[in-house]
Amino acid sequence: MKNINSIGIQIPEIVLPKSEIDLSKWAVIACDQFTSQPEYWDTVKQIVGNSPSTLNVILPEVYLETHTDDTIIRQTQNTMRQYLKMGIFSFFEGFILVERSVAGKTRQGLMLALDLEQYDFNRGSKTLIRATEGTIIERLPPRIRIRKGAALEFPHILVLIDDPDKTVIEPLFNKRDLLKSLYDFELMQGSGHIRGFGVNLPDLQNQVIHALENLADPKSFRDRYGVNEDTGVLLFAMGDGNHSLATAKAIWDDIKDEVGMDDPARYALVEIENVHSEGLEFEPIHRVVFDLKENPIEAMKAHWKNNISFQENLSQAEMVTEVDSQNSNEQKFGFIYNGTFSVIKIGNPDTNLPVGTLQNFLDKWLKDNKASKIDYVHGEEITCELGNQVGNCGFYLPVMSKDDLFKTVILDGALPRKTFSMGEAIEKRFYLEGRIIEKIN
């Protein structure tokens, strides 16, 4: 393992299943996906069966609020240690170049470990590694229980770099014939194909390090974004897995005085991707509210008063087209309720993005116990299907331009939570590579 403090990374030792393990059963999708579709996870269980799998070392969030979660957490931590004792893992020290093809798109990423000492998830932070959305502190305790005491981490975290000249990841991809193939297989349930190549040649590792150092050069950074020294340098911005990285940070801050600065828990394994990759698309994250206790239309009218108007009696396609255009001074989002589709228009909004304006209303509404639950879902069809069920409503939101991400975070701090998603649900990262995060005696 090699630490490069100037850019807050570590070249890690990564654990991977040995060749006799069926990787199509080993790898499962991020735990925060399909949280309103338990049938997806039922199918995962059927596919995995009794085979070694990351399903057995994570807690899908569909089960997070059930009475069995403590039992499952203990089981996941015990299984990690069992897998280590069984010797099912091989160890690779280096970066891993990842190629993921799904939904007609191919994107590249690079596995490395980030230094949690250089990460601050609080809004307005100036650290090298930053959150892109607000971190909900209340969501951390159950995740802390899962990670604390775990021997291994298997991340679904995707972190973005702003590399318009494509100097970090893309040159490696052009030299992948020089690299050792570590895995190459189909992911389950229509989530595409994934390949991984080991990057352990010193020249190529140094090439990556120098390219990241150039992106983090303070003067170049200030010139690129037109900012002053007060903003600090932002090299790594969270893409997916914000609360997972925040959990790792919270645990590290809690234990570092006891374990020392060389402890493996100081770092977190992630995949970095270039925000300028043609294969990376931002998708909106929609909202579905369950078990309504009052009429949502009247609640919205009371909240926005004269600033709200409705475009009603639309088809689903008309609603989507109107929201996706966002071509007026008003902010627009779709509303799905009782079998109908509408567009809500907000004048004089209190945030720069429709998602922020809506979320401010939803936070207050839910705090007043006007509904039992909110879910953040990916995809138009599931939003409309769930939103139109009796007792529910749904909100369809437009996508944010990925070109605006870094400068918005630099200037304004974190975006409203759940502003964007890197692809649809089936495109999310799968648990595959791992890292030991506790000292094993």
C-alpha positions, 0 to 999 in steps of 0.5 A: 500500500502506498499513500499519496497525501498530496492528493488524499489517496492510497494505492490499496490492497484489494480483495477479490474472490478467487477464480472458483467463485461464481462472480455473477452470484458474488456481485450484487447491486448497491444496497440503496436500490429497489427499496420499494421493490422487495421482489427485486431482492427476492430474485437476488436471493434466488439467484445467489442461493448458497453461493458466496456472495456480497449479498451476505455481507451487506444489508439491503435498505429494503430491510433497514427498518424491519425488526430483523436488521440487528440480526442481519447486521451480526450475520453480515459481520460474521460472514465477512470473517468466515469468508476470510477464514475460508480463504476465498479471496485473492489479494491485489495491490494497485489500482483497478481499471473498471469498464462497465457496459449497460443500457447501451453505454460504456463508462470507465472508472478507477478503484483507489482508496480515499483519505478520510482525513481529507474529507468533510461532508458538511456544507461549505467545506473546503476539503479536497474531498467533498459531498455534493448533497446534504448529508442527513445525519439521522441516516448515519446511525444504522449505517454506522452499526453495519460498518463498525465492527466489520472486517471488510468493506465492499463499496458502492461509492462512486466519486467524480473528478472534473477532468475535461482533457481526460488525463487520469482514467482514459489513458489507462483504458487505451493501454488496457492490453498491458494490464492483467484481467482481474474479472470479466463477466455479466452482472445479474438482472440485466445490469450489463457487463463489467471488466476489471484490469489490475494497474500495478505497473509503477509507470502507470501508477505514477502517471495517474498520480501526476495527472491527479496532482495537476488537477489539484494544483491550486493555481490551475484550480483557481484559474479553471473555476474563476475562484480565489484561495478561500474556496480551497481545492476540490478534487473529488466530489461525491457521485453515489454513496454519499452516506456510505462515505460519510459513515466511514468518516464518522467512524474514523473520527470516532476511533482515530485517537485510539487506533492511530493514524496508520489504521486501515479505517483511515481510508475508504475504497471507492471508484472514481469516474470522470464527470466528462465521460460520454458513458456517464449520464446524470439522471433525476431522482424522483420522489414517491410519498406513501400513506398520505394523511391529507390532500397533497394539492391543498398542502402545496397550495398552502405552502406556495400560496400565489406562487403555485399553478397547475397544468392539469389533465396531461398524459404521462408523456406530456408531463415528462416533456413539459418538465424536461424542458424547463424553458421558462422563469418558473420551476416545473416538476411533475405530479402523479396522483389518483391516476392523473398527471399534472405539471406544477409550476412555481414562481419566485422559487426559494432555491436555484433548482426545482429539486431544492424547491420541492424538497423544502416543501416535502421536508416540512410536510413530512415533519408535520406527519402528513404522510408516513414515508418518502422514497427516492426512486429512479426511473419514470415508470416506477415513479408513475406506477407507485405514485398512482397507487391509492394513498400515494403521490409521486413527483417527477423531476428534471435532470441537472446538467453534469457540467454544473456540478463542480462549480455549483458545489465549489460556490454554493456548497452541497446541493439539495439531497438526492438531486441527481443520480448517476444513471438508472437503478440497473446502472448502479455500482455492484459490490465486487471488490473489497478491502480489509478495514480492521487490523486482523491479528 
